[in-house]
Amino acid sequence: MKTNVATDEQAPWGRVDETGTVFVREASGERAVGQYPDGSPEEALAYFERKFTELAGQVTLLEQRAKRGAPAADIAKTVKHLTETVAGANAVGNLALLQTRLEALGGAVTELTEKQSEETKAAVAAALAEREALVVEAEALAAQDPAKAQWKQVTATMDDIFARWQKHQQEGPRLPKNEGNELWKRFRAARATIDTHRKAFFAELDSTHKDARTRKQELVAKAEALVGKGADGIPTYRTLLDDWKAAGRAGKKFDDALWAKFKAAGDALYSAKSEIDARDNVEFEANLALKLALLDEAEPLLTETDRVKAKDKLLGIQRRWDAIGKVPREKVKPIEDRLRKVEAVVRKLDEDHWQKSNPEKQARSQGLASQLHDAIARLEEELAEARKAGDTKKVAAAQEALDARKVWLDALGS
């Protein structure tokens, strides 16, 4: 019978004899690994080679797991199992090489154990630091002045810290018992302090609310007593409103109900005032029409140049304006602004007149004008001489200086 021999790059590792028995070659000689009676020698040899391939795949997978840092104990257990399996494996292939690779893995387990031990220590140290950071955060929250604390925010922050503590406890590495217990005691103490301060704060707040409620009930009674006075009660009501603002909080439920009553009293007072205002507005609308007519008379003064005429005209308008009386409140500013604009223009005419007629200023202007006239004459002579000499540089300089003096003279109006 013809024998098919499987080979790798180095040497053949098995054969099939005439009886269909398959042998694997090892360092100590051949070893029968089984038979494949229903197939050809090629198929028989291929069958046991596949068994070797499966073993080699398991070794390769184990090597990869070791490289990825799988638990050393798991690697050691699998190395032992595969070593026993490979030793008497019914397979055709380089079983000795598999044993060598498994031995190398056995040596790597020790190194992996040490590495993972160091990593575990580092992870525990980091976890202790993270857990202590949560404790410090809780202790800082507990150390706040209870009187200044925003308790809604404090409670939410403490709940968040506790949620992070629980998550870290569930997902992080197991901490040494002594250190873990000590951190928990500190954390629990901080939470207890916050709870105590919060309860004390709200107990005091309840007392404060009761006092404010009593005070606001009194203010409501006083406000309601003013309703019969109508608009005359408004000044007193405004004083009561200041007292209301200073009374503090009575709790949302009571504050809303008491404020509704207090405001209703105020609305009644202001409603009475609105009725009076409505009657007044009838008169004020007539006054508005008169003042608008005066503005039509006054605004042409915006272009007037005769200061005496403007002043006399404006003075008459102002007297009649004051005599007319009040206008609707919402119209006061617009019409007053229009009159102020006219007054400003007339005042500016007067100021400009006195500026121009100021003897000291005139003297200074005349003196400076005289100097400028002299300078212009001198520069004109220099310019003529420079042009005769053909000195373009001096011509340019003299012309520039001459133009500047003429501008200054024009500014003085001389």
C-alpha positions in Angstrom: 0.0 0.0 0.0 1.2 3.4 -0.9 2.0 5.6 2.1 1.2 9.4 2.1 3.6 11.4 4.3 2.6 14.9 5.7 5.5 17.3 6.1 6.1 20.8 7.6 9.0 23.0 6.6 11.4 20.8 8.6 10.5 17.1 8.4 7.6 14.6 8.0 5.7 13.9 11.3 3.6 10.8 10.5 2.9 7.8 8.3 0.2 5.2 7.7 1.1 1.5 7.4 -0.5 -1.3 5.4 -3.1 -2.0 8.1 -4.3 1.6 8.2 -2.6 2.4 11.5 -1.4 6.0 11.8 1.9 6.7 13.5 3.4 10.0 14.8 7.1 10.5 14.9 8.6 11.7 18.2 12.1 12.0 19.5 11.9 8.6 21.1 10.5 6.9 18.0 7.2 6.3 16.4 3.9 6.1 18.4 0.6 4.7 17.1 -2.1 7.3 17.4 -5.0 5.4 15.8 -6.6 4.0 12.7 -8.9 5.4 10.0 -10.3 2.1 8.5 -12.9 3.6 6.2 -10.6 5.9 4.3 -7.5 6.1 2.2 -4.1 6.6 3.8 -4.2 10.3 2.7 -7.5 10.8 4.5 -6.3 8.9 7.5 -3.2 11.0 7.9 -5.2 14.3 7.2 -7.6 13.3 9.9 -4.9 13.1 12.6 -3.1 16.2 11.3 -6.4 18.1 11.9 -6.3 16.9 15.4 -2.8 18.4 15.8 -4.0 21.6 14.2 -6.8 21.9 16.8 -4.2 21.4 19.6 -1.9 23.9 18.1 -4.8 26.4 17.8 -5.5 25.9 21.5 -1.9 26.7 22.4 -1.9 29.7 20.1 -5.1 31.0 21.7 -3.6 30.5 25.2 -0.4 32.4 24.1 -2.6 35.3 22.9 -4.6 35.3 26.2 -1.3 35.5 28.2 -0.2 38.5 26.1 -3.5 40.2 26.7 -3.0 39.8 30.4 -5.5 37.1 31.2 -5.6 36.1 34.9 -2.3 34.2 35.6 -4.2 31.5 37.6 -6.4 30.7 34.6 -3.3 30.6 32.3 -1.5 28.2 34.6 -4.5 25.9 34.9 -4.9 25.7 31.1 -1.1 25.2 30.6 -1.3 22.1 32.9 -4.3 20.7 31.1 -2.9 21.2 27.6 0.5 19.8 28.6 -1.2 16.6 29.8 -3.3 16.5 26.6 -0.3 17.1 24.2 1.8 14.4 26.0 -0.3 11.5 24.8 -2.2 13.2 22.0 -3.6 11.1 19.2 -2.4 13.6 16.6 0.2 14.0 13.9 2.4 17.0 14.0 5.3 18.6 15.9 4.0 17.7 19.3 7.5 18.4 20.8 7.2 22.0 19.6 3.8 22.4 21.3 5.3 21.1 24.5 8.1 23.6 24.2 5.6 26.4 23.7 3.6 25.2 26.7 6.8 25.1 28.8 7.5 28.7 27.7 4.0 29.7 28.8 4.6 28.0 32.1 7.6 30.2 32.7 5.6 33.3 31.6 2.9 32.5 34.2 5.3 33.4 37.0 6.2 36.7 35.3 2.5 37.4 34.6 1.6 36.6 38.2 4.1 39.2 39.4 3.0 41.7 36.9 -0.7 41.3 37.7 0.1 41.4 41.4 1.8 44.8 40.9 -1.1 46.0 38.7 -3.6 44.9 41.4 -1.7 46.8 44.1 -1.6 49.9 41.9 -5.3 49.5 41.1 -6.1 49.2 44.8 -4.0 52.2 45.6 -5.7 54.3 42.9 -9.1 53.1 44.2 -8.2 54.1 47.8 -7.2 57.5 46.5 -10.5 57.9 44.5 -12.6 56.7 47.5 -10.8 59.1 49.8 -11.4 62.0 47.4 -15.1 61.3 47.7 -14.7 61.3 51.5 -12.9 64.7 51.4 -15.6 66.1 49.1 -18.3 65.0 51.5 -16.4 66.4 54.5 -15.9 69.7 52.8 -19.6 69.9 52.2 -20.3 69.0 55.8 -17.9 71.8 57.0 -19.9 74.6 55.3 -21.7 77.2 57.5 -25.3 75.7 57.8 -26.7 79.2 57.9 -25.3 80.1 54.5 -25.9 76.7 52.8 -28.2 76.4 49.8 -29.8 73.2 51.1 -31.4 72.1 47.9 -28.1 72.3 46.2 -26.2 70.7 49.1 -28.6 67.8 49.2 -28.3 67.2 45.4 -24.5 67.4 45.7 -24.4 64.9 48.6 -26.7 62.5 46.7 -24.4 62.7 43.7 -21.3 62.0 45.8 -23.1 59.0 47.4 -24.1 57.7 44.0 -20.5 57.9 42.9 -19.4 56.1 46.1 -21.8 53.2 45.4 -20.8 53.0 41.7 -17.1 52.9 42.7 -17.8 50.3 45.3 -19.6 48.1 42.8 -17.3 48.5 39.8 -13.9 49.2 41.4 -11.4 46.7 43.0 -12.1 45.3 46.4 -10.4 47.5 49.1 -8.5 46.2 52.1 -11.0 45.7 54.9 -9.3 48.1 57.4 -8.8 51.0 55.0 -12.2 50.5 53.4 -14.0 50.5 56.8 -12.1 53.6 57.9 -13.1 55.6 54.8 -16.7 54.5 55.1 -16.8 55.7 58.8 -15.6 59.2 57.7 -18.0 59.3 54.8 -20.9 58.2 57.0 -20.0 60.8 59.6 -20.0 63.6 56.9 -23.4 62.5 55.7 -24.7 62.4 59.3 -23.4 66.0 59.9 -25.1 67.3 56.8 -28.4 65.6 57.8 -28.2 67.1 61.3 -27.5 70.6 60.0 -30.3 70.4 57.4 -32.9 69.3 60.0 -31.8 72.1 62.3 -32.0 74.6 59.5 -35.5 73.7 58.4 -36.7 73.5 62.0 -35.5 77.1 62.5 -36.9 78.1 59.1 -40.3 76.8 60.2 -40.1 79.0 63.2 -39.1 82.0 61.1 -42.0 81.3 58.6 -44.5 81.3 61.5 -43.3 84.7 62.6 -43.4 86.0 59.1 -46.9 84.5 58.6 -48.2 86.3 61.7 -46.6 89.6 60.6 -48.1 89.4 57.1 -51.5 88.5 58.4 -51.4 91.7 60.4 -50.3 93.7 57.3 -53.2 92.2 55.3 -55.7 93.3 57.9 -54.2 96.9 57.9 -54.3 97.0 54.1 -57.9 95.8 53.9 -58.8 98.5 56.4 -57.5 101.2 54.0 -59.8 100.3 51.2 -62.5 102.6 52.4 -60.2 105.6 52.2 -59.8 105.2 48.4 -56.9 107.0 46.8 -56.0 108.7 50.1 -55.0 105.3 51.5 -52.2 104.8 48.9 -49.4 106.5 50.8 -50.1 104.3 53.9 -50.4 101.3 51.6 -47.0 101.9 50.2 -45.5 102.0 53.7 -47.3 98.7 54.4 -45.7 97.3 51.2 -42.3 98.2 52.5 -43.1 96.4 55.7 -44.3 93.4 53.7 -41.0 93.2 51.8 -39.1 93.3 55.1 -41.3 90.7 56.8 -39.5 87.7 55.2 -40.9 84.5 53.8 -43.8 82.7 55.3 -43.6 79.6 53.1 -44.8 79.4 49.5 -48.3 78.1 50.4 -49.0 80.9 52.9 -47.1 83.6 51.0 -49.2 83.2 47.9 -52.5 83.2 49.7 -51.6 86.2 51.9 -50.1 88.1 49.0 -53.3 87.7 47.0 -55.3 89.3 49.8 -52.8 92.1 50.3 -52.6 92.8 46.6 -56.4 92.8 46.3 -56.5 95.6 48.8 -53.9 97.6 46.9 -55.7 97.0 43.6 -58.9 98.5 45.2 -56.9 101.6 46.3 -55.3 102.1 42.9 -58.6 101.5 41.1 -60.1 104.4 43.1 -57.0 106.5 42.1 -57.5 105.5 38.4 -61.0 106.8 38.5 -59.7 110.1 39.8 -57.0 110.1 37.2 -59.5 109.5 34.4 -61.5 112.5 35.5 -58.3 114.6 35.6 -57.2 113.4 32.2 -60.2 115.1 30.6 -58.9 118.4 31.9 -55.3 117.4 31.2 -56.1 116.6 27.6 -57.3 120.2 27.1 -54.1 121.5 28.7 -52.1 119.3 26.3 -53.8 120.8 23.3 -52.9 124.3 24.6 -49.2 123.3 25.2 -48.9 121.7 21.8 -50.1 125.0 20.3 -47.4 126.8 22.3 -44.8 124.4 20.9 -45.9 125.2 17.4 -45.3 128.9 18.3 -42.0 128.2 20.0 -40.2 125.8 17.5 -39.6 128.5 14.8 -37.1 129.9 17.3 -34.9 127.0 16.5 -33.8 128.9 13.4 -34.0 132.4 14.9 -30.7 134.4 14.8 -31.8 137.5 16.7 -31.0 136.6 20.3 -33.1 139.5 21.9 -36.1 138.7 19.8 -35.7 135.0 20.6 -35.4 135.6 24.3 -38.4 137.8 24.5 -40.5 135.4 22.5 -39.4 132.4 24.6 -40.1 134.2 27.9 -43.7 134.9 26.9 -44.2 131.3 25.8 -42.7 130.0 29.1 -45.1 132.1 31.2 -48.1 130.9 29.3 -46.8 127.3 29.5 -46.6 127.4 33.3 -50.0 128.9 33.6 -51.7 126.2 31.6 -51.1 123.4 34.2 -50.8 119.7 34.0 -51.0 117.3 31.0 -51.5 113.5 30.9 -48.6 111.8 32.6 -47.5 109.9 29.5 -47.3 113.1 27.5 -45.2 115.1 30.0 -41.8 114.0 28.8 -42.3 114.3 25.0 -43.6 117.9 25.2 -41.1 118.9 27.8 -38.3 117.6 25.7 -39.5 119.7 22.7 -39.6 122.8 24.8 -36.2 122.1 26.4 -34.7 121.8 22.9 -36.0 125.3 22.0 -34.7 126.7 25.3 -31.2 125.3 24.6 -31.0 126.9 21.2 -32.0 130.3 22.6 -29.6 130.0 25.4 -26.8 129.1 22.9 -27.6 132.3 21.0 -27.1 134.3 24.2 -23.9 132.5 25.1 -22.4 132.9 21.7 -23.1 136.7 21.8 -21.3 137.1 25.1 -18.4 135.0 23.9 -17.9 137.3 20.9 -18.3 140.5 22.9 -15.9 139.5 25.7 -13.3 142.4 25.8 -10.4 140.1 27.0 -11.1 137.6 24.2 -11.3 140.3 21.6 -8.0 141.7 22.8 -6.3 138.4 22.5 -7.8 137.7 19.1 -6.7 141.1 17.8 -3.1 140.6 19.1 -2.9 137.2 17.6 -4.4 138.4 14.3 -1.8 141.2 14.1 1.0 138.6 14.6 -0.5 136.4 11.9 -0.7 139.3 9.4 3.0 140.1 10.1 3.9 136.4 9.6 1.9 136.1 6.4 3.6 139.2 5.0 7.1 137.9 5.8 6.3 134.4 4.4 5.0 136.0 1.2 8.3 137.8 0.8 10.2 134.5 1.5 8.0 132.7 -1.0 8.7 135.3 -3.8 12.5 135.2 -3.2 12.5 131.3 -3.2 10.6 131.3 -6.5 13.1 133.8 -8.0 16.0 131.6 -6.8 14.3 128.5 -8.2 14.7 126.7 -4.8 11.7 124.3 -5.0 12.4 123.0 -1.5 12.1 126.5 0.1 9.1 127.3 -2.1 7.3 124.2 -0.7 8.2 125.0 2.9 7.2 128.7 2.6 4.0 127.8 0.9 3.0 125.3 3.6 3.8 127.7 6.4 1.9 130.5 4.6 -1.2 128.3 4.1 -1.2 127.3 7.7 -1.2 130.9 9.0 -4.0 131.9 6.6 -6.1 129.1 8.0 -5.4 130.3 11.6 -6.3 133.9 10.6 -9.6 132.7 9.0 -10.4 130.9 12.2 -10.1 134.1 14.2 -12.4 135.8 11.7 -9.9 138.6 10.9 
